[in-house]
């Protein structure tokens, strides 16, 4: 299934635009990859990936729909590197959220 079959972008009550589930998404489902060119510095829509020791490995400036993910204290999705997975079941039309807090693996 392609990312466009799973999600869509719409106005968010959290902030600006958000990413929403087009269909119900089961826990553990691969949603898509954060795509874009390498980032040389921090900025809008940059996702940094860290190693287990907290050392920054690489950044990517998002150009696909995943750049519209918003922060939530109890997120329903999470990154493994640049790959996004459902952390819990997500209902159709629910906003997909991640934590922007650095946890040793990613920072948004």
Secondary structure as UniProt FT lines:
FT   HELIX           3..6
FT   STRAND          7..11
FT   STRAND          17..21
FT   TURN            27..28
FT   STRAND          30..33
FT   TURN            44..45
FT   STRAND          46..50
FT   TURN            52..53
FT   STRAND          56..61
FT   HELIX           65..68
FT   STRAND          70..71
FT   TURN            73..74
FT   STRAND          77..80
FT   TURN            81..82
FT   STRAND          83..86
FT   TURN            92..93
FT   STRAND          95..98
FT   STRAND          106..107
//
